[in-house]
């Protein structure tokens, strides 16, 4: 009897695997990138820093993070030509520190909020450029100086903002 149960279990597992593998449009999908097959190239311009406070490392690091994400997770090729199918530009518009936690009438947690505006022009389409706004907050200990907090948060900022920008550009969620 145990062999019969094992046999049915293996068949059911194989069927579930085959159905989920072949459909390609399952309910749960880790990557749901949707790019017109005619689009084959992109040009990534520097994401300029136009915030009132400028972290000199943020602009080049964020530009590189988004560029790397596109290269690693799509089949698009990068070009330096202005004739790329997708021309991606943007600017950091906000870089603000606020108090987000108070204890004993003192600030204990601060939040650094970074806001980015992205513009995507599709040279294969007559449609208006796609404009995307992304904003993300990063909390840090209020005892830290802003420069120390920025240094500690930079990798997380780049990873999170790059993911958010990529998902807004290419995800069909």
DRENZA-562623 format. One record per residue (C-alpha): residue in three letters; residue number from 1; x, y, z. Coordinates in nm, 2 decimals. Each point is the difference from the previous one (the first is absolute). Layout:
// residues N
@rest=ALA; nr=NUM; east=X; north=Y; up=Z $
...
// end
This chain:
// residues 173
@rest=UNK; nr=1; east=0.00; north=0.00; up=0.00 $
@rest=UNK; nr=2; east=0.29; north=0.24; up=0.08 $
@rest=UNK; nr=3; east=0.13; north=-0.04; up=-0.35 $
@rest=UNK; nr=4; east=-0.33; north=0.09; up=-0.15 $
@rest=UNK; nr=5; east=-0.01; north=0.32; up=0.20 $
@rest=UNK; nr=6; east=0.35; north=0.08; up=-0.10 $
@rest=UNK; nr=7; east=-0.08; north=-0.07; up=-0.36 $
@rest=UNK; nr=8; east=-0.30; north=0.24; up=0.01 $
@rest=UNK; nr=9; east=0.20; north=0.26; up=0.18 $
@rest=UNK; nr=10; east=0.28; north=0.00; up=-0.26 $
@rest=UNK; nr=11; east=-0.25; north=0.02; up=-0.28 $
@rest=UNK; nr=12; east=-0.19; north=0.29; up=0.16 $
@rest=UNK; nr=13; east=0.33; north=0.18; up=0.07 $
@rest=UNK; nr=14; east=0.12; north=-0.05; up=-0.36 $
@rest=UNK; nr=15; east=-0.33; north=0.12; up=-0.14 $
@rest=UNK; nr=16; east=0.00; north=0.32; up=0.22 $
@rest=UNK; nr=17; east=0.36; north=0.06; up=-0.11 $
@rest=UNK; nr=18; east=-0.07; north=-0.04; up=-0.37 $
@rest=UNK; nr=19; east=-0.32; north=0.21; up=0.01 $
@rest=UNK; nr=20; east=0.17; north=0.29; up=0.18 $
@rest=UNK; nr=21; east=0.31; north=-0.03; up=-0.22 $
@rest=UNK; nr=22; east=-0.18; north=-0.01; up=-0.33 $
@rest=UNK; nr=23; east=-0.27; north=0.27; up=0.07 $
@rest=UNK; nr=24; east=0.25; north=0.28; up=0.05 $
@rest=UNK; nr=25; east=-0.28; north=0.21; up=0.14 $
@rest=UNK; nr=26; east=-0.04; north=-0.16; up=0.34 $
@rest=UNK; nr=27; east=-0.16; north=0.18; up=0.29 $
@rest=UNK; nr=28; east=0.34; north=0.04; up=0.17 $
@rest=UNK; nr=29; east=0.29; north=0.12; up=-0.20 $
@rest=UNK; nr=30; east=0.32; north=0.15; up=0.13 $
@rest=UNK; nr=31; east=0.07; north=0.20; up=-0.31 $
@rest=UNK; nr=32; east=-0.28; north=0.15; up=-0.19 $
@rest=UNK; nr=33; east=0.18; north=0.21; up=-0.25 $
@rest=UNK; nr=34; east=-0.20; north=0.11; up=-0.30 $
@rest=UNK; nr=35; east=0.20; north=0.15; up=-0.29 $
@rest=UNK; nr=36; east=-0.11; north=0.04; up=-0.36 $
@rest=UNK; nr=37; east=0.21; north=-0.25; up=-0.20 $
@rest=UNK; nr=38; east=0.07; north=0.28; up=-0.26 $
@rest=UNK; nr=39; east=0.19; north=0.19; up=0.27 $
@rest=UNK; nr=40; east=0.36; north=-0.12; up=0.01 $
@rest=UNK; nr=41; east=0.22; north=0.28; up=0.13 $
@rest=UNK; nr=42; east=0.01; north=0.27; up=0.26 $
@rest=UNK; nr=43; east=0.20; north=0.31; up=0.07 $
@rest=UNK; nr=44; east=0.04; north=0.09; up=0.37 $
@rest=UNK; nr=45; east=0.07; north=0.36; up=0.07 $
@rest=UNK; nr=46; east=0.14; north=0.12; up=0.33 $
@rest=UNK; nr=47; east=-0.27; north=0.04; up=0.26 $
@rest=UNK; nr=48; east=0.07; north=0.36; up=0.10 $
@rest=UNK; nr=49; east=-0.02; north=0.13; up=0.36 $
@rest=UNK; nr=50; east=-0.23; north=0.30; up=0.02 $
@rest=UNK; nr=51; east=-0.09; north=-0.04; up=0.37 $
@rest=UNK; nr=52; east=0.06; north=0.29; up=0.23 $
@rest=UNK; nr=53; east=0.26; north=-0.21; up=0.18 $
@rest=UNK; nr=54; east=0.25; north=-0.19; up=-0.22 $
@rest=UNK; nr=55; east=0.16; north=-0.33; up=0.10 $
@rest=UNK; nr=56; east=0.28; north=-0.01; up=-0.26 $
@rest=UNK; nr=57; east=0.01; north=-0.39; up=0.00 $
@rest=UNK; nr=58; east=-0.38; north=-0.05; up=-0.06 $
@rest=UNK; nr=59; east=-0.04; north=0.11; up=-0.36 $
@rest=UNK; nr=60; east=0.28; north=-0.21; up=-0.16 $
@rest=UNK; nr=61; east=-0.07; north=-0.30; up=0.23 $
@rest=UNK; nr=62; east=-0.38; north=0.01; up=-0.08 $
@rest=UNK; nr=63; east=0.06; north=0.04; up=-0.37 $
@rest=UNK; nr=64; east=0.23; north=-0.30; up=0.01 $
@rest=UNK; nr=65; east=-0.24; north=-0.21; up=0.21 $
@rest=UNK; nr=66; east=-0.29; north=0.05; up=-0.24 $
@rest=UNK; nr=67; east=0.23; north=-0.06; up=-0.30 $
@rest=UNK; nr=68; east=0.13; north=-0.33; up=0.15 $
@rest=UNK; nr=69; east=-0.35; north=-0.11; up=0.09 $
@rest=UNK; nr=70; east=-0.12; north=0.05; up=-0.36 $
@rest=UNK; nr=71; east=0.29; north=-0.19; up=-0.14 $
@rest=UNK; nr=72; east=-0.02; north=-0.29; up=0.25 $
@rest=UNK; nr=73; east=-0.38; north=-0.05; up=-0.02 $
@rest=UNK; nr=74; east=-0.09; north=0.08; up=-0.36 $
@rest=UNK; nr=75; east=0.13; north=-0.09; up=-0.34 $
@rest=UNK; nr=76; east=0.04; north=0.37; up=-0.09 $
@rest=UNK; nr=77; east=0.35; north=0.11; up=-0.11 $
@rest=UNK; nr=78; east=0.14; north=0.32; up=0.12 $
@rest=UNK; nr=79; east=0.11; north=0.26; up=-0.26 $
@rest=UNK; nr=80; east=0.15; north=0.34; up=0.03 $
@rest=UNK; nr=81; east=-0.18; north=0.11; up=-0.31 $
@rest=UNK; nr=82; east=-0.29; north=0.24; up=0.03 $
@rest=UNK; nr=83; east=-0.18; north=-0.23; up=-0.25 $
@rest=UNK; nr=84; east=-0.07; north=-0.27; up=0.26 $
@rest=UNK; nr=85; east=-0.35; north=-0.14; up=0.01 $
@rest=UNK; nr=86; east=-0.04; north=0.12; up=0.36 $
@rest=UNK; nr=87; east=0.16; north=0.32; up=0.13 $
@rest=UNK; nr=88; east=0.00; north=0.01; up=0.38 $
@rest=UNK; nr=89; east=0.07; north=0.32; up=0.19 $
@rest=UNK; nr=90; east=-0.09; north=0.13; up=0.34 $
@rest=UNK; nr=91; east=0.07; north=0.22; up=0.29 $
@rest=UNK; nr=92; east=0.02; north=-0.03; up=0.38 $
@rest=UNK; nr=93; east=-0.26; north=0.26; up=0.11 $
@rest=UNK; nr=94; east=-0.01; north=-0.05; up=0.37 $
@rest=UNK; nr=95; east=0.25; north=-0.09; up=0.27 $
@rest=UNK; nr=96; east=-0.15; north=0.09; up=0.33 $
@rest=UNK; nr=97; east=0.06; north=-0.10; up=0.36 $
@rest=UNK; nr=98; east=-0.28; north=0.01; up=0.25 $
@rest=UNK; nr=99; east=-0.06; north=-0.13; up=0.35 $
@rest=UNK; nr=100; east=-0.20; north=-0.32; up=0.01 $
@rest=UNK; nr=101; east=0.03; north=-0.12; up=0.36 $
@rest=UNK; nr=102; east=0.01; north=0.19; up=0.33 $
@rest=UNK; nr=103; east=0.06; north=-0.13; up=0.35 $
@rest=UNK; nr=104; east=0.04; north=0.20; up=0.32 $
@rest=UNK; nr=105; east=-0.05; north=0.32; up=-0.21 $
@rest=UNK; nr=106; east=0.30; north=-0.08; up=-0.21 $
@rest=UNK; nr=107; east=0.04; north=-0.12; up=-0.36 $
@rest=UNK; nr=108; east=0.10; north=-0.36; up=-0.01 $
@rest=UNK; nr=109; east=-0.07; north=-0.10; up=-0.36 $
@rest=UNK; nr=110; east=0.05; north=0.22; up=-0.31 $
@rest=UNK; nr=111; east=-0.13; north=-0.08; up=-0.35 $
@rest=UNK; nr=112; east=0.19; north=0.09; up=-0.32 $
@rest=UNK; nr=113; east=-0.25; north=0.01; up=-0.28 $
@rest=UNK; nr=114; east=0.13; north=-0.01; up=-0.36 $
@rest=UNK; nr=115; east=-0.23; north=0.09; up=-0.29 $
@rest=UNK; nr=116; east=0.09; north=-0.07; up=-0.36 $
@rest=UNK; nr=117; east=-0.17; north=0.10; up=-0.33 $
@rest=UNK; nr=118; east=0.07; north=-0.22; up=-0.30 $
@rest=UNK; nr=119; east=-0.09; north=0.07; up=-0.37 $
@rest=UNK; nr=120; east=0.00; north=-0.27; up=-0.26 $
@rest=UNK; nr=121; east=-0.03; north=0.08; up=-0.37 $
@rest=UNK; nr=122; east=-0.08; north=-0.29; up=-0.24 $
@rest=UNK; nr=123; east=0.14; north=0.08; up=-0.34 $
@rest=UNK; nr=124; east=-0.22; north=-0.27; up=-0.16 $
@rest=UNK; nr=125; east=-0.32; north=0.15; up=0.13 $
@rest=UNK; nr=126; east=-0.17; north=0.33; up=-0.06 $
@rest=UNK; nr=127; east=-0.13; north=0.00; up=0.35 $
@rest=UNK; nr=128; east=0.09; north=0.27; up=0.25 $
@rest=UNK; nr=129; east=0.30; north=-0.08; up=0.22 $
@rest=UNK; nr=130; east=-0.08; north=-0.22; up=0.30 $
@rest=UNK; nr=131; east=0.06; north=0.19; up=0.33 $
@rest=UNK; nr=132; east=0.06; north=-0.18; up=0.33 $
@rest=UNK; nr=133; east=0.04; north=0.13; up=0.35 $
@rest=UNK; nr=134; east=0.16; north=-0.22; up=0.26 $
@rest=UNK; nr=135; east=0.04; north=0.09; up=0.37 $
@rest=UNK; nr=136; east=0.15; north=-0.20; up=0.28 $
@rest=UNK; nr=137; east=0.07; north=0.07; up=0.37 $
@rest=UNK; nr=138; east=0.30; north=-0.14; up=0.19 $
@rest=UNK; nr=139; east=0.01; north=0.02; up=0.38 $
@rest=UNK; nr=140; east=0.31; north=0.05; up=0.20 $
@rest=UNK; nr=141; east=0.11; north=0.07; up=0.36 $
@rest=UNK; nr=142; east=-0.04; north=0.37; up=0.08 $
@rest=UNK; nr=143; east=0.33; north=0.00; up=0.19 $
@rest=UNK; nr=144; east=0.18; north=-0.05; up=-0.33 $
@rest=UNK; nr=145; east=0.11; north=0.30; up=-0.20 $
@rest=UNK; nr=146; east=-0.17; north=0.02; up=-0.34 $
@rest=UNK; nr=147; east=0.33; north=-0.08; up=-0.18 $
@rest=UNK; nr=148; east=0.05; north=-0.31; up=0.21 $
@rest=UNK; nr=149; east=-0.35; north=-0.12; up=-0.06 $
@rest=UNK; nr=150; east=0.03; north=0.07; up=-0.38 $
@rest=UNK; nr=151; east=0.32; north=-0.21; up=-0.01 $
@rest=UNK; nr=152; east=-0.17; north=-0.29; up=0.18 $
@rest=UNK; nr=153; east=-0.32; north=0.02; up=-0.20 $
@rest=UNK; nr=154; east=0.14; north=0.06; up=-0.35 $
@rest=UNK; nr=155; east=0.00; north=-0.37; up=-0.11 $
@rest=UNK; nr=156; east=-0.35; north=-0.05; up=0.13 $
@rest=UNK; nr=157; east=-0.12; north=0.32; up=-0.17 $
@rest=UNK; nr=158; east=0.15; north=-0.10; up=-0.34 $
@rest=UNK; nr=159; east=-0.14; north=-0.36; up=0.02 $
@rest=UNK; nr=160; east=-0.35; north=0.11; up=0.11 $
@rest=UNK; nr=161; east=-0.03; north=0.30; up=-0.24 $
@rest=UNK; nr=162; east=0.14; north=-0.20; up=-0.30 $
@rest=UNK; nr=163; east=-0.25; north=-0.28; up=0.07 $
@rest=UNK; nr=164; east=-0.29; north=0.25; up=0.03 $
@rest=UNK; nr=165; east=0.10; north=0.18; up=-0.32 $
@rest=UNK; nr=166; east=0.05; north=-0.33; up=-0.19 $
@rest=UNK; nr=167; east=-0.33; north=-0.14; up=0.12 $
@rest=UNK; nr=168; east=-0.19; north=0.32; up=-0.10 $
@rest=UNK; nr=169; east=0.17; north=0.00; up=-0.35 $
@rest=UNK; nr=170; east=-0.04; north=-0.37; up=-0.09 $
@rest=UNK; nr=171; east=-0.24; north=-0.17; up=0.23 $
@rest=UNK; nr=172; east=-0.36; north=-0.08; up=-0.09 $
@rest=UNK; nr=173; east=-0.13; north=-0.03; up=0.36 $
// end
